Amino acid sequence: MTEEVVTTVTEEEAVLTATPPGSIHDIKPKMKINGKVQRIELYGAIIDLGLETTAILHISQLGKERVNRVADALSVGQEVSVWVDKVDADKGQVTVSMLEPLAVEWSDLKEGQIYTGKVIRLEKFGAFIDIGAEKEGLVHVSELSHEFVKHPSEALHAGDEVQVKVLGFNKRKRRIDLSIKALLDTPAAQTATAVEIAEIEQELDNDEPMPTAMEIALRQAMHAAGDPLPQRRADGTRQRQRNKNRVRQEEILSRTLKINREA
């Protein structure tokens, strides 16, 4: 629903841009209008919009770079494209800007909203996504996937378009927290299959069988307490192979214990 609202706003702005306003009452904030420089002042320029009133373009809104003199950037009679900043139809006042407005204002952001953004850069701790806001949003590496991701480059590349969900934001800190994982289906829990257990039983020596029910209960209690799982002693030339088998056994045991705790 949120995504549709964002799309609807974008389409509406496109229609407003394509249709020149007939009067000041037709002008809306963020609307793009073509005008002509009528007069240059120290504080900015007066723009003729072809309406009953003119618009004020402040010197600070001429571009991203600082402009010391309006005449250095504009000249009388020059045609310009501007975006409506503020409009007061009752007072007949319109202020415009040559800086394209943000697609997403801080006041537009809400937790749970879904946006389509572009991956700007990757860092070890996460990926920065441009959703059209003042600041890029951050998808922490833990929010990239339900699977373990060591580095964001394993899941994303600069320039990728992705859907993200807003987890939270802080205007004062200029921070937007996003998630990709929140939009992905949660994978079904995996437990040890009979085939996996049979393979390990075949590889283990007769003196190192699979854990008994009591051993599993003991290990589960020790795991909950944070104690390391007990290891069996093994001697002889087959120690290395036994260690490999034990690692596989412990992995399956850990998965099984985890599922039992969550059930």
Kinemage of the C-alpha trace (Angstrom):
@kinemage 1
@onewidth
@group {chain A} dominant
@subgroup {mainchain}
@vectorlist {calphas} color= white
{ca met a 1} P 0.000 0.000 0.000
{ca thr a 2} L 2.783 2.427 0.893
{ca glu a 3} L 4.633 1.658 -2.312
{ca glu a 4} L 1.512 2.460 -4.358
{ca val a 5} L 1.175 5.820 -2.604
{ca val a 6} L 4.748 6.747 -3.510
{ca thr a 7} L 4.141 5.736 -7.142
{ca thr a 8} L 0.889 7.706 -7.302
{ca val a 9} L 2.599 10.876 -6.087
{ca thr a 10} L 5.288 10.499 -8.727
{ca glu a 11} L 2.748 10.084 -11.535
{ca glu a 12} L 0.765 13.086 -10.291
{ca glu a 13} L 3.869 15.257 -10.335
{ca ala a 14} L 4.566 14.127 -13.900
{ca val a 15} L 1.066 15.246 -14.981
{ca leu a 16} L 1.447 18.594 -13.256
{ca thr a 17} L 4.783 19.114 -14.942
{ca ala a 18} L 3.378 18.358 -18.381
{ca thr a 19} L 0.387 20.745 -17.984
{ca pro a 20} L 1.264 24.475 -17.689
{ca pro a 21} L -0.748 26.140 -14.891
{ca gly a 22} L -3.545 28.458 -15.966
{ca ser a 23} L -3.543 30.453 -12.756
{ca ile a 24} L -1.824 30.673 -9.392
{ca his a 25} L -4.517 28.387 -7.995
{ca asp a 26} L -3.215 25.581 -10.236
{ca ile a 27} L 0.310 25.807 -8.846
{ca lys a 28} L 1.389 23.136 -6.353
{ca pro a 29} L 4.629 22.654 -4.403
{ca lys a 30} L 7.264 20.581 -6.257
{ca met a 31} L 5.615 21.375 -9.601
{ca lys a 32} L 8.098 21.982 -12.409
{ca ile a 33} L 7.369 25.084 -14.506
{ca asn a 34} L 9.124 26.793 -17.391
{ca gly a 35} L 9.584 30.534 -16.965
{ca lys a 36} L 11.632 33.518 -18.115
{ca val a 37} L 13.915 35.816 -16.133
{ca gln a 38} L 12.115 39.163 -15.972
{ca arg a 39} L 14.406 41.071 -13.634
{ca ile a 40} L 17.598 40.543 -11.660
{ca glu a 41} L 18.011 41.803 -8.097
{ca leu a 42} L 20.757 41.506 -5.476
{ca tyr a 43} L 18.751 38.900 -3.547
{ca gly a 44} L 17.770 36.856 -6.582
{ca ala a 45} L 15.636 37.068 -9.694
{ca ile a 46} L 12.022 37.691 -10.646
{ca ile a 47} L 10.651 34.935 -12.864
{ca asp a 48} L 7.763 35.413 -15.267
{ca leu a 49} L 5.631 32.270 -15.200
{ca gly a 50} L 3.117 33.555 -17.741
{ca leu a 51} L 0.550 34.109 -15.005
{ca glu a 52} L -1.039 37.073 -13.264
{ca thr a 53} L 1.826 37.027 -10.759
{ca thr a 54} L 5.578 36.558 -10.940
{ca ala a 55} L 7.746 34.268 -8.814
{ca ile a 56} L 10.771 34.994 -6.654
{ca leu a 57} L 13.917 32.932 -7.186
{ca his a 58} L 16.310 33.491 -4.267
{ca ile a 59} L 20.048 33.560 -4.943
{ca ser a 60} L 20.537 30.546 -2.645
{ca gln a 61} L 18.293 28.498 -4.935
{ca leu a 62} L 20.222 29.053 -8.168
{ca gly a 63} L 22.223 25.828 -7.890
{ca lys a 64} L 24.134 23.503 -5.624
{ca glu a 65} L 27.273 25.621 -5.895
{ca arg a 66} L 27.459 28.964 -4.093
{ca val a 67} L 26.623 31.974 -6.291
{ca asn a 68} L 27.973 35.401 -5.278
{ca arg a 69} L 26.218 37.445 -7.976
{ca val a 70} L 22.917 36.551 -9.633
{ca ala a 71} L 24.184 38.043 -12.887
{ca asp a 72} L 26.903 35.386 -12.944
{ca ala a 73} L 24.257 32.675 -13.282
{ca leu a 74} L 21.285 34.336 -14.996
{ca ser a 75} L 20.507 37.048 -17.508
{ca val a 76} L 17.322 38.967 -18.293
{ca gly a 77} L 15.194 37.167 -20.868
{ca gln a 78} L 16.777 33.766 -20.179
{ca glu a 79} L 14.369 30.853 -20.140
{ca val a 80} L 14.664 28.645 -17.075
{ca ser a 81} L 13.021 25.590 -15.575
{ca val a 82} L 12.104 25.979 -11.922
{ca trp a 83} L 10.343 23.993 -9.204
{ca val a 84} L 7.693 25.543 -6.994
{ca asp a 85} L 8.873 25.840 -3.400
{ca lys a 86} L 6.002 27.704 -1.753
{ca val a 87} L 2.764 29.223 -3.009
{ca asp a 88} L 0.226 31.478 -1.306
{ca ala a 89} L -2.668 32.000 -3.715
{ca asp a 90} L -4.467 34.437 -1.402
{ca lys a 91} L -1.448 36.775 -1.226
{ca gly a 92} L -0.405 36.090 -4.819
{ca gln a 93} L 3.089 34.992 -3.751
{ca val a 94} L 5.157 32.231 -5.329
{ca thr a 95} L 8.740 31.233 -4.540
{ca val a 96} L 10.613 28.885 -6.827
{ca ser a 97} L 13.935 27.064 -6.951
{ca met a 98} L 16.298 25.781 -9.621
{ca leu a 99} L 17.190 22.903 -7.290
{ca glu a 100} L 15.119 19.793 -7.946
{ca pro a 101} L 13.139 18.964 -4.785
{ca leu a 102} L 13.613 15.735 -2.891
{ca ala a 103} L 11.350 12.868 -3.869
{ca val a 104} L 11.144 11.819 -0.212
{ca glu a 105} L 11.019 14.457 2.524
{ca trp a 106} L 11.686 13.666 6.171
{ca ser a 107} L 8.002 14.303 6.830
{ca asp a 108} L 7.126 11.638 4.245
{ca leu a 109} L 9.065 8.875 5.972
{ca lys a 110} L 7.213 6.283 8.029
{ca glu a 111} L 8.277 2.968 9.483
{ca gly a 112} L 7.177 0.100 7.270
{ca gln a 113} L 7.204 2.085 4.029
{ca ile a 114} L 8.613 0.354 0.967
{ca tyr a 115} L 10.763 2.160 -1.599
{ca thr a 116} L 12.697 1.239 -4.702
{ca gly a 117} L 16.219 2.625 -4.444
{ca lys a 118} L 19.646 2.377 -5.985
{ca val a 119} L 22.771 0.992 -4.338
{ca ile a 120} L 25.218 3.907 -4.086
{ca arg a 121} L 28.149 2.311 -2.290
{ca leu a 122} L 29.111 -0.699 -0.235
{ca glu a 123} L 30.919 -0.708 3.084
{ca lys a 124} L 31.995 -3.598 5.291
{ca phe a 125} L 29.094 -2.920 7.661
{ca gly a 126} L 26.366 -2.500 5.039
{ca ala a 127} L 25.066 -0.886 1.851
{ca phe a 128} L 23.953 2.718 1.264
{ca ile a 129} L 20.747 3.055 -0.757
{ca asp a 130} L 19.422 6.199 -2.460
{ca ile a 131} L 15.633 6.351 -2.100
{ca gly a 132} L 15.359 10.018 -3.107
{ca ala a 133} L 15.704 11.406 0.420
{ca glu a 134} L 18.132 14.025 1.748
{ca lys a 135} L 20.414 11.275 3.047
{ca glu a 136} L 21.083 7.811 1.738
{ca gly a 137} L 19.558 5.008 3.757
{ca leu a 138} L 21.655 2.239 5.290
{ca val a 139} L 20.946 -1.467 4.956
{ca his a 140} L 23.074 -3.100 7.647
{ca val a 141} L 24.834 -6.277 6.567
{ca ser a 142} L 22.564 -8.237 8.923
{ca glu a 143} L 19.502 -6.900 7.042
{ca leu a 144} L 20.613 -8.012 3.574
{ca ser a 145} L 19.452 -11.607 3.744
{ca his a 146} L 18.181 -14.347 6.018
{ca glu a 147} L 21.404 -16.170 5.182
{ca phe a 148} L 24.742 -15.157 6.657
{ca val a 149} L 26.449 -12.443 4.583
{ca lys a 150} L 30.059 -11.691 5.431
{ca his a 151} L 30.357 -8.655 3.139
{ca pro a 152} L 27.615 -6.730 1.274
{ca ser a 153} L 29.392 -7.389 -2.043
{ca glu a 154} L 28.252 -10.998 -1.719
{ca ala a 155} L 24.637 -9.850 -2.168
{ca leu a 156} L 24.723 -6.452 -3.916
{ca his a 157} L 26.657 -4.358 -6.394
{ca ala a 158} L 26.836 -0.584 -6.845
{ca gly a 159} L 24.106 0.525 -9.242
{ca asp a 160} L 21.672 -2.287 -8.376
{ca glu a 161} L 18.024 -1.328 -7.950
{ca val a 162} L 16.490 -2.909 -4.869
{ca gln a 163} L 13.325 -2.755 -2.837
{ca val a 164} L 13.832 -1.732 0.773
{ca lys a 165} L 11.641 -1.350 3.835
{ca val a 166} L 12.018 1.507 6.320
{ca leu a 167} L 12.900 0.138 9.755
{ca gly a 168} L 13.356 3.530 11.385
{ca phe a 169} L 14.794 7.008 10.925
{ca asn a 170} L 16.209 9.928 12.891
{ca lys a 171} L 16.006 13.383 11.322
{ca arg a 172} L 18.332 14.953 13.902
{ca lys a 173} L 21.050 12.394 13.196
{ca arg a 174} L 20.197 12.322 9.474
{ca arg a 175} L 19.893 8.546 9.610
{ca ile a 176} L 17.546 6.199 7.737
{ca asp a 177} L 17.626 2.490 8.571
{ca leu a 178} L 16.460 0.167 5.805
{ca ser a 179} L 16.061 -3.571 5.311
{ca ile a 180} L 16.003 -5.909 2.342
{ca lys a 181} L 15.616 -9.021 4.480
{ca ala a 182} L 12.256 -7.779 5.789
{ca leu a 183} L 10.806 -8.121 2.285
{ca leu a 184} L 12.118 -11.644 1.718
{ca asp a 185} L 10.294 -14.840 2.588
{ca thr a 186} L 11.583 -16.460 5.753
{ca pro a 187} L 13.267 -19.768 4.833
{ca ala a 188} L 11.809 -22.906 6.348
{ca ala a 189} L 13.744 -24.245 9.342
{ca gln a 190} L 16.104 -27.062 8.444
{ca thr a 191} L 16.709 -30.106 10.629
{ca ala a 192} L 19.011 -33.055 10.300
{ca thr a 193} L 17.669 -35.482 7.707
{ca ala a 194} L 17.752 -39.250 8.047
{ca val a 195} L 20.215 -39.400 5.154
{ca glu a 196} L 22.640 -36.998 6.891
{ca ile a 197} L 22.484 -38.985 10.113
{ca ala a 198} L 22.968 -42.282 8.284
{ca glu a 199} L 26.027 -40.940 6.467
{ca ile a 200} L 27.659 -39.851 9.701
{ca glu a 201} L 26.831 -43.113 11.429
{ca gln a 202} L 28.533 -44.952 8.586
{ca glu a 203} L 31.644 -42.765 8.813
{ca leu a 204} L 31.982 -42.841 12.586
{ca asp a 205} L 33.806 -45.706 14.280
{ca asn a 206} L 31.896 -48.255 16.283
{ca asp a 207} L 33.359 -46.769 19.446
{ca glu a 208} L 31.979 -43.308 18.566
{ca pro a 209} L 28.236 -43.693 17.958
{ca met a 210} L 25.675 -40.959 17.515
{ca pro a 211} L 24.695 -39.177 20.753
{ca thr a 212} L 22.057 -40.838 22.899
{ca ala a 213} L 18.883 -39.044 24.074
{ca met a 214} L 20.516 -38.416 27.449
{ca glu a 215} L 23.634 -36.973 25.776
{ca ile a 216} L 21.486 -34.656 23.679
{ca ala a 217} L 19.620 -33.442 26.788
{ca leu a 218} L 22.915 -32.875 28.608
{ca arg a 219} L 24.414 -30.962 25.711
{ca gln a 220} L 21.247 -28.881 25.353
{ca ala a 221} L 21.453 -27.876 29.030
{ca met a 222} L 25.167 -27.018 28.706
{ca his a 223} L 24.504 -25.065 25.514
{ca ala a 224} L 21.772 -22.992 27.235
{ca ala a 225} L 24.206 -22.276 30.081
{ca gly a 226} L 26.848 -21.124 27.642
{ca asp a 227} L 29.231 -23.975 28.402
{ca pro a 228} L 31.189 -25.573 25.558
{ca leu a 229} L 29.790 -28.849 24.284
{ca pro a 230} L 31.740 -31.877 25.541
{ca gln a 231} L 34.158 -33.514 23.174
{ca arg a 232} L 34.964 -37.212 23.109
{ca arg a 233} L 38.538 -38.347 23.291
{ca ala a 234} L 39.948 -40.186 20.329
{ca asp a 235} L 43.365 -41.795 19.918
{ca gly a 236} L 45.254 -43.386 17.078
{ca thr a 237} L 45.971 -42.607 13.461
{ca arg a 238} L 42.316 -41.968 12.632
{ca gln a 239} L 42.143 -38.853 14.872
{ca arg a 240} L 41.973 -36.410 11.971
{ca gln a 241} L 39.077 -38.190 10.269
{ca arg a 242} L 37.253 -38.466 13.558
{ca asn a 243} L 37.620 -34.711 14.087
{ca lys a 244} L 36.039 -34.039 10.706
{ca asn a 245} L 33.189 -36.393 11.483
{ca arg a 246} L 32.739 -34.795 14.881
{ca val a 247} L 32.438 -31.324 13.323
{ca arg a 248} L 29.662 -32.531 11.032
{ca gln a 249} L 27.984 -34.258 13.922
{ca glu a 250} L 28.097 -31.133 16.079
{ca glu a 251} L 26.653 -28.995 13.264
{ca ile a 252} L 23.657 -31.293 12.907
{ca leu a 253} L 23.273 -31.534 16.658
{ca ser a 254} L 23.311 -27.749 17.012
{ca arg a 255} L 20.655 -27.392 14.319
{ca thr a 256} L 18.487 -30.015 15.979
{ca leu a 257} L 18.822 -28.405 19.414
{ca lys a 258} L 17.953 -25.003 17.944
{ca ile a 259} L 14.811 -26.321 16.310
{ca asn a 260} L 13.794 -28.065 19.537
{ca arg a 261} L 14.175 -24.814 21.491
{ca glu a 262} L 12.117 -22.843 18.950
{ca ala a 263} L 9.377 -25.472 18.707
